[in-house]
């Protein structure tokens, strides 16, 4: 049913683009016309955000050493909840 109004709607956007007082309304009409004519521009995708790095450790000692190498204080790695109990 909407198809019968498509031409009128398009002409309405053209009319707004040419005559609207508000620059924002004119810009929105231009944007809609271009989207419908050429398709929407592709969205920016940050590839760095979706980059996946898999790190595999073979032992707890290897994990501990990797954390020490990254600057984690030794006291945090040597802590165990059972040593807190008196």
SEMARDO-82503 format. One record per residue (C-alpha): residue number from 1; residue in one letter; x, y, z. Coordinates in steps of 0.25 Angstrom, whole numbers. Each point is the difference from the previous one (the first is absolute). Example, Ala and Ser with C-alpha at 12.3 -4.5 7.8 and 13.67 -1.06 7.14 Angstrom:
<pt><num>1</num><residu>A</residu><x>49</x><y>-18</y><z>31</z></pt>
<pt><num>2</num><residu>S</residu><x>6</x><y>14</y><z>-2</z></pt>
//
This chain:
<pt><num>1</num><residu>X</residu><x>0</x><y>0</y><z>0</z></pt>
<pt><num>2</num><residu>X</residu><x>11</x><y>9</y><z>3</z></pt>
<pt><num>3</num><residu>X</residu><x>6</x><y>-1</y><z>-14</z></pt>
<pt><num>4</num><residu>X</residu><x>-12</x><y>9</y><z>-5</z></pt>
<pt><num>5</num><residu>X</residu><x>6</x><y>12</y><z>8</z></pt>
<pt><num>6</num><residu>X</residu><x>14</x><y>-2</y><z>-3</z></pt>
<pt><num>7</num><residu>X</residu><x>1</x><y>10</y><z>-11</z></pt>
<pt><num>8</num><residu>X</residu><x>-8</x><y>10</y><z>8</z></pt>
<pt><num>9</num><residu>X</residu><x>10</x><y>-2</y><z>12</z></pt>
<pt><num>10</num><residu>X</residu><x>12</x><y>1</y><z>-9</z></pt>
<pt><num>11</num><residu>X</residu><x>-5</x><y>13</y><z>-6</z></pt>
<pt><num>12</num><residu>X</residu><x>-3</x><y>5</y><z>14</z></pt>
<pt><num>13</num><residu>X</residu><x>14</x><y>-2</y><z>4</z></pt>
<pt><num>14</num><residu>X</residu><x>5</x><y>7</y><z>-12</z></pt>
<pt><num>15</num><residu>X</residu><x>-10</x><y>12</y><z>4</z></pt>
<pt><num>16</num><residu>X</residu><x>6</x><y>0</y><z>14</z></pt>
<pt><num>17</num><residu>X</residu><x>14</x><y>0</y><z>-6</z></pt>
<pt><num>18</num><residu>X</residu><x>-2</x><y>12</y><z>-8</z></pt>
<pt><num>19</num><residu>X</residu><x>-9</x><y>8</y><z>9</z></pt>
<pt><num>20</num><residu>X</residu><x>1</x><y>-3</y><z>14</z></pt>
<pt><num>21</num><residu>X</residu><x>4</x><y>12</y><z>9</z></pt>
<pt><num>22</num><residu>X</residu><x>8</x><y>-9</y><z>9</z></pt>
<pt><num>23</num><residu>X</residu><x>13</x><y>-5</y><z>-5</z></pt>
<pt><num>24</num><residu>X</residu><x>-1</x><y>-12</y><z>9</z></pt>
<pt><num>25</num><residu>X</residu><x>-13</x><y>-4</y><z>-8</z></pt>
<pt><num>26</num><residu>X</residu><x>6</x><y>3</y><z>-13</z></pt>
<pt><num>27</num><residu>X</residu><x>13</x><y>-9</y><z>3</z></pt>
<pt><num>28</num><residu>X</residu><x>-9</x><y>-11</y><z>6</z></pt>
<pt><num>29</num><residu>X</residu><x>-8</x><y>0</y><z>-13</z></pt>
<pt><num>30</num><residu>X</residu><x>13</x><y>0</y><z>-9</z></pt>
<pt><num>31</num><residu>X</residu><x>5</x><y>-12</y><z>9</z></pt>
<pt><num>32</num><residu>X</residu><x>-12</x><y>-8</y><z>-2</z></pt>
<pt><num>33</num><residu>X</residu><x>-1</x><y>3</y><z>-15</z></pt>
<pt><num>34</num><residu>X</residu><x>15</x><y>-4</y><z>-2</z></pt>
<pt><num>35</num><residu>X</residu><x>-2</x><y>-13</y><z>9</z></pt>
<pt><num>36</num><residu>X</residu><x>-12</x><y>-4</y><z>-9</z></pt>
<pt><num>37</num><residu>X</residu><x>8</x><y>3</y><z>-13</z></pt>
<pt><num>38</num><residu>X</residu><x>13</x><y>-6</y><z>3</z></pt>
<pt><num>39</num><residu>X</residu><x>-2</x><y>-8</y><z>12</z></pt>
<pt><num>40</num><residu>X</residu><x>6</x><y>3</y><z>14</z></pt>
<pt><num>41</num><residu>X</residu><x>15</x><y>2</y><z>2</z></pt>
<pt><num>42</num><residu>X</residu><x>6</x><y>-12</y><z>7</z></pt>
<pt><num>43</num><residu>X</residu><x>2</x><y>2</y><z>15</z></pt>
<pt><num>44</num><residu>X</residu><x>14</x><y>2</y><z>6</z></pt>
<pt><num>45</num><residu>X</residu><x>5</x><y>-13</y><z>6</z></pt>
<pt><num>46</num><residu>X</residu><x>12</x><y>0</y><z>10</z></pt>
<pt><num>47</num><residu>X</residu><x>8</x><y>-12</y><z>-4</z></pt>
<pt><num>48</num><residu>X</residu><x>9</x><y>1</y><z>12</z></pt>
<pt><num>49</num><residu>X</residu><x>-13</x><y>-1</y><z>9</z></pt>
<pt><num>50</num><residu>X</residu><x>-3</x><y>-14</y><z>-6</z></pt>
<pt><num>51</num><residu>X</residu><x>14</x><y>-5</y><z>-1</z></pt>
<pt><num>52</num><residu>X</residu><x>1</x><y>-13</y><z>8</z></pt>
<pt><num>53</num><residu>X</residu><x>13</x><y>-5</y><z>6</z></pt>
<pt><num>54</num><residu>X</residu><x>0</x><y>-13</y><z>6</z></pt>
<pt><num>55</num><residu>X</residu><x>11</x><y>-3</y><z>11</z></pt>
<pt><num>56</num><residu>X</residu><x>2</x><y>-14</y><z>4</z></pt>
<pt><num>57</num><residu>X</residu><x>8</x><y>-4</y><z>13</z></pt>
<pt><num>58</num><residu>X</residu><x>4</x><y>-14</y><z>3</z></pt>
<pt><num>59</num><residu>X</residu><x>1</x><y>2</y><z>15</z></pt>
<pt><num>60</num><residu>X</residu><x>-3</x><y>8</y><z>12</z></pt>
<pt><num>61</num><residu>X</residu><x>15</x><y>4</y><z>1</z></pt>
<pt><num>62</num><residu>X</residu><x>0</x><y>5</y><z>-14</z></pt>
<pt><num>63</num><residu>X</residu><x>-12</x><y>9</y><z>3</z></pt>
<pt><num>64</num><residu>X</residu><x>7</x><y>5</y><z>13</z></pt>
<pt><num>65</num><residu>X</residu><x>12</x><y>3</y><z>-8</z></pt>
<pt><num>66</num><residu>X</residu><x>-8</x><y>7</y><z>-11</z></pt>
<pt><num>67</num><residu>X</residu><x>-7</x><y>9</y><z>11</z></pt>
<pt><num>68</num><residu>X</residu><x>14</x><y>3</y><z>6</z></pt>
<pt><num>69</num><residu>X</residu><x>5</x><y>4</y><z>-13</z></pt>
<pt><num>70</num><residu>X</residu><x>-11</x><y>10</y><z>-2</z></pt>
<pt><num>71</num><residu>X</residu><x>3</x><y>6</y><z>13</z></pt>
<pt><num>72</num><residu>X</residu><x>-10</x><y>-6</y><z>10</z></pt>
<pt><num>73</num><residu>X</residu><x>6</x><y>1</y><z>14</z></pt>
<pt><num>74</num><residu>X</residu><x>5</x><y>-13</y><z>5</z></pt>
<pt><num>75</num><residu>X</residu><x>-8</x><y>2</y><z>13</z></pt>
<pt><num>76</num><residu>X</residu><x>-13</x><y>-1</y><z>-7</z></pt>
<pt><num>77</num><residu>X</residu><x>4</x><y>-13</y><z>-7</z></pt>
<pt><num>78</num><residu>X</residu><x>5</x><y>-6</y><z>13</z></pt>
<pt><num>79</num><residu>X</residu><x>-13</x><y>3</y><z>7</z></pt>
<pt><num>80</num><residu>X</residu><x>-9</x><y>-11</y><z>4</z></pt>
<pt><num>81</num><residu>X</residu><x>-13</x><y>1</y><z>7</z></pt>
<pt><num>82</num><residu>X</residu><x>4</x><y>-11</y><z>10</z></pt>
<pt><num>83</num><residu>X</residu><x>12</x><y>8</y><z>5</z></pt>
<pt><num>84</num><residu>X</residu><x>-10</x><y>11</y><z>5</z></pt>
<pt><num>85</num><residu>X</residu><x>-6</x><y>-9</y><z>10</z></pt>
<pt><num>86</num><residu>X</residu><x>6</x><y>-1</y><z>14</z></pt>
//
